[in-house]
Amino acid sequence: MWNTRDDIRVYLQPAFLICVLVLAGAGAGMSVTMKKLGIIFEKEPLPLKKSLELLDERSLAPYKVVSKQKIANTDRLKALGTEDYIQWDLEDTEQATNSSVRRCLLFVTYYELPDRVPHVPEECWTGSGYQRLGRESVTLEIDNNVDFKAKVPAKYLVFGSKTTNLWQSSVRIPILYFFKVNGQYAGSREEARIALNRNIFRKSSYFSKVELAFNQTCVALGKEEVVVATEKLLAVILPILEAEHWPDW
């Protein structure tokens, strides 16, 4: 039979009580030491300088905003982890009307109090019924020929439909994405987490994810063509995000 009194006596033994006190003292001492060193674990929110939704469409020339998509599904929005985002369908008016890179879906998210790095396209697209056909790291050379240059590490992915439908089975969707984390670019979720974990002395942290999807058709499209189209678009959008929206770091 279970003896409650005997069970309680175990926790009243001197050895057990000494261990508890030592551990409590060590924890308190560790907390004091961290504070003395200036290490901050609990971050304060770091808002955008200006909401992404207020991004000036006119400044995107030669790109035209065809449509602005909002996430209506509450579960999907919760999984996204933020309401600070834009999902815009853009059209490069300098491209031929039948070009596979004329249209692009731009998806930018921002996290002012990041405690995790949420879903990446590898998870989101496969969860939406697509299969990943390719994945590799690339470095984007961004230059607007005026006042902005950057080397941006990114992930290049290709997705295809899982369906057996003849037309849909031939669809290839190239996607490029990267992060801006506490003032620096990161080319993967792992790199973003490392950058966040390094930020132990500041009161705030943030990260933003930029994702571009091209060619939702069955027309073949090579990586080089996608990279060139991405670099052209980012030469327009990144200087705006840096100057007007993302926090100064």
N, C-alpha and C positions, 0 to 999 in steps of 0.2 A: 504493500500500500504506500502511496505517495505521502511523504512526511514533509509538510510545508515548513515546520519549525526547523528541521534539519537542513532544508534547502536554504533558508534564510541565514542560518549559522555559517554556511560556507562563505557568504558574502561579508560576514562580519569578522572573518579571520584576519589577524594582523597583517599577514603577508599580502592578502588581497587588497586590503585598505592601503597599504604602503604603495603597492603598484599603481593603484588608482591615483593617489596623490602625486606620485612621481610623473605619471603620464600627463596629469592636469598641469603640473608645474612646467613640464617640458613644452606643452602646447602654448601656455601663456608666455613662456620665455621666447619661444619661436615667433609668436605674434609681435612681441615687443621688438625683437631683433629685426623683423621684416620692416616694421615701421621706422626704425632708426636708419635702416639702409635705404629708405625711400621706396620700397617695393609696394606697389598698389595692385591688389587683385580685383577689387570691386570697382569697375569702371563707371564713369558717368556718361550719359548719352551725349553724342556729338552729332548735332543735327546738320543737315545740308545748309550751305549758304543760301541756296534757293531751291525750291522743290523741283524735282525732275519734270513734273508736269508743266512747269512754267518755261521750259526750254523753248527758245524762240525759233519757230519753224523757218522764218525768213532767213535766219543765219545759216541754214543747212544747204543753201544752193551749192551745187546744181541738183541737190536732192529735194524731192517733193514728198510731203507726207500724204500718202494715199488713204490711210485709215489709222485710227488709234484704237487698240484693243484693250478691253478691261476684263479682268478675271472675275467672272460671275459666280463660279463654284467656290463656296466658302471653304470646303475641305482643301481644295487646291491652293487657295490663298493662304490658309493656315500653314500648309506644308511649305509654301514659299518663304514664310517667316518674316514678311515685311509688307507694308502697304505703300512704301516709297519705291515706285517703279514706273517705267514707261514701256509699252510694247507697241511699237509703231511699225507700220508697213511703209517702207520707203521706196521711191522710184528714182533711179539715176537717169535724169533727162538727157544726159550726154551719150547714153548707150543706145544701141539700135533697139527697136521695139521688140525684136525677136531674140534679144540677148538673154542668156540664162542668168546673167548677173545684173540685169536692169532692175529687178525687184529684190528687196532684202527685208527681212524681219529683224528689226533692232529691238533687243530686250535688255534693258538696264535696270538693275535692282540696287538698292542701297540699304545698309544696316548700320544704324547709329549706335547700337549697343550690342555688338556681336558676342554671343557666347558659344556659337558654333558656326560652321560653314555648311549651309543647307544644300539641298539637292543640286547636282550638276547635270548637264545634258545627258551624260551617260546613263543616269538613273531616270530622268524625266522622260526622255524620248523612248527608252525601252519600256517604261511603264505605260506609255501611250500606244503601244502596239507596234513599235518599230524594232528592227534589229540593227545592231552596230556592225558595220562592214569594215571600218577602218578607224585607227586612232594613232596620232603621232604628235610630237611636240614641234612647234615652229617658232621662229622669231620674226616678228613683224617690224619692218623698218618704216617708221612714220615720219614724214617730213611735209609740212604745208608750204615750204618754200618762202616762208615769211619769218616766223619767229618760234616755230615749234618743231622739235626733233625728239624722237624717243625710240628706243628699242624695247619692244613689248613681247615678252614670252607668252605663248598662247598654246591652246590645244586645238588641233584640227581633227574633226570627226566626220565620218560619213555614215548616214543611216539609210536603210531601205525598209520597205514595207514587208511584213511577215505574211501578207495575204497571198493566195495563189492566183488571184486575178491577174491576167496577162499584162494589163497596162500598169496596175499598181505595183506589181512585183518588180518592174523595171525602174521604178522611181528611185532616184539617188538624191539625198538631201545633205549637202555639205554644211557643216556648222563650225564656227570658230568662237572660242570664248577665252576670257582671262579675267583677272581680278585686279582691282586697285586697293591696296591694303596699307593703311597708315602711311600714305605718301609714296608707296612703291608698287610696282607692277609684279604680279605673280601669275605663273602660267598654269597652275593646277590648284586643286583644293588643298593638297598637302602643303604646297608652298605658301598658300594663304594662311593655313593654320600655324605654320612655323613663324611667319611674320607677326601674327597676332600674339603668339606666345613669347616672342622676344620683347614685346612692348610692356615691360614690367614697371617702369618708372613714371609713366605718364598716367594722368587721370582718365584719359579717354582712349577709345579705339574705334575704328570704323573699317568697313570694307564695302566695296561695290563690285558687282559682277556685270560684265559687258558680254553680250552674246549676240551673234549674227547668224542667221540662217538664210541660205540661198537656194535657188533652183529646185523648187518643189514640183519638178516635171520629170519626164523620162529622158530628157536630153542629157547626153553625157557632158560632164563638166570636170576638168582637171584641177588638181590642187593649186597649180601655179596661177591659174585664172582666178580662183577663189581668193588666194592670198593677195594678188594685185588689187582686186575689187575691194577687199577688206582694208588694205592699206590706204586706198583712195578715200573710202568713207571715214576711216578713223582720223585721217588728216584734217577732216572737217569737224567731226564731233568731239574728239579728245580735247583740243584746245578750249572748246566751249565748256565741257565738263570740268576741266581743270580750273579755268578762270572764274566761272560763274556758279558752279554747283557743288563740286566736292570741297570738303573743308581744306583750309590751308594747313599744312603740316610742317 
